[in-house]
Amino acid sequence: MAKTQPSESVVKAWARLTRVQQLALAAIEAALKKADLPPLSWYDALLELERAGERGLRPFELEREMLLAQYNLSRLIERLSRAGYISRQVCKDDGRGQVLVITAAGRAMRRRMWSVYGPAIQAAIGARLSKAQIERLTALLGTFLERAKAREARSEVAGNSNCRRWARQLGRAVV
């Protein structure tokens, strides 16, 4: 594969995309903190466990599904368990492993967090762009995502878990 340097506009797009993500995440985290709610990583984990239903997820499956990078998943799992938002069950296929299942309290907390998180997304993104701009941005990012997923499927990226995570994360909805 030929290695080429990005154009100035590609570098500018990358920097702006990264900065917008940082600003939006910081605003969302601040809104959650102001409402005396747990951090966004809790919402992310609870959402994926709620989506999994009664079957739950193994920790590595949870990490794979999360939108946000989670460098210390074991601590997050411990905190969610101590708060009563998840239960740990023995994995039937692997007695040494565990399956994580959301509790009723966890579902209630996720809904409570969404009542702040949803409006924070609107304030951070939706209120700053017109409907047409949001639709155009959504289409552009959709195209990017489709191409990232196609690239992931090719063997040149198959061994790179960060690329796979990034492509998956771009395609996940938050609600």
N, C-alpha and C positions, 0 to 999 in steps of 0.2 A: 504494500500500500504506500503510495507516494505521500510524503510528509510535506505539507504546504503550510505556510504561515497564514493566519487569519487576516482578513482585511481590517482596516480601521473600523469600519462599520460593524463587522462581526464582533470585534473586541468591545465596542461601545454597547452593542446589544447584550452581550454576555454580562458586562458590568452592570448595566441597568436592570437586567432580569434578576441578578443576584442582589442588588441593592433594594429593589422593590420587595423581594421576598423577605429580606432582613427587616425592612421597615414594617411590612404587614405583620410578620410574626411578632415583632416587638410590641406593636400596638395591640395585637390580640392577647399576648401574654399579660400586658399591662391591664387590659380590661378584665381578664380572668382574676388577676391578683386583686384589683380594686373591688371586685365582687366577692372576695374572700373564697375563691374557688381554686382547686388544684391546677397545676400547670397543664399546658396543651398536650404534653405527652400522655397524661392520664386519659384525656378525652380520646386521643388516637387509639390507645390500647383498648379502652372500654368499647369504642365503636366497633373495632375489629372483633372483639369477643362477642359483642351483641350480634353482629352479622353471622358469626359462626354458629350461634344458637346453642342448643343443649349438647352438641357434640364437642364444643370447645375447641381449643387450639393448643398444640404443643408450643413451648416457648419459641423454638426456631420458626414455627409457622407464624406466630404472632409477629416476630421481628420482621419476617418477610413481607407481611401485609401492611405494616405500619407506614404511614406517610412520612413521618419524621424519623430521621436517623436516631436510633436508640443505642448509644454506646454502652450503656450499663443496664441492660434489660433485667438482669437478676435483681437489682435494687428496685427498679420500678415494680416488678412483680411482687416483691416483698412488701413494698409500701401499699400497693393496691390490696394485697391480701390482709395486711394488718388493719386497713381501713374497712374491711368487710365488703369490698366491691368485687372481689373475685374469690373463687374457691379453687383449691388445688386438688386434683383427683389423680389417682394412680392410673397410668396409661395401661389399658388392657393389652395392647400389643407389645409393650415393653415395660415390665414391672419396675425398672429403674427410672423410667421417665415419668413425667407428669403432664396432665392436661389441665388447662386453665379454663374455667367457666365463669361467666359473669353472673353475679347474684342480682336479686331484685334491687338491693341497695345500689349496686353498680349501674343498673339500668336507670334508676332514678337520678343518680349523680350525672350520668352522661346527658340526660335530658336537661337537667338543671344547667350544666355547663353549656349546652347548645343554646340555651336562652340568652347567654351572654356572647358566646362564640359566633353565632349566626349574625347578630347585629354588628359585631366587631369586624367580621368579614365585609359586611356591607359598608361600614364606615371606612375601612382601609382600602377597599377596592371599588365597590359599587358606586359609592358617592363621588368618586374622583373621575369617573369615565361616563360617557353617554352610553345609552343602550347600544347604539351602533358600534361604538368603540369596544364595548365588552364583547359583542358578538364577533367582531373582527379579531380581537385578541384571542377569544376562545377558538376560533377557526384556525388561526396561526399556530397556537399551541397544540391543537388537535393534529394538525399536519406534522408538526415536529414530533409529537408523541408517536404517531403512526410510523414515521420513518425510524424513530429510535427503537420501536418494537421490532420492526423489520430487520434492523441492523442486529438487534439482540439475537434474533433467530439464526443469523448467519454464524458460522463457526468462528469467525475472527473475534467475536465478542463473547462467545459461549462460556469462556472461562473467567470472565470479569464480572464478579458479583456486584460491584458498585454500579456498573452500567445496567445490569439487570434491575437492580433496586431503583435506580433513577428512572428507568423507563416505566416500571410498575407504578412508582409514586406519581408520575405525571398523569397516569390514567385513572387514579382512584378518586372517587367522590368523597366529600367529607361528611355528608349527612346520611 
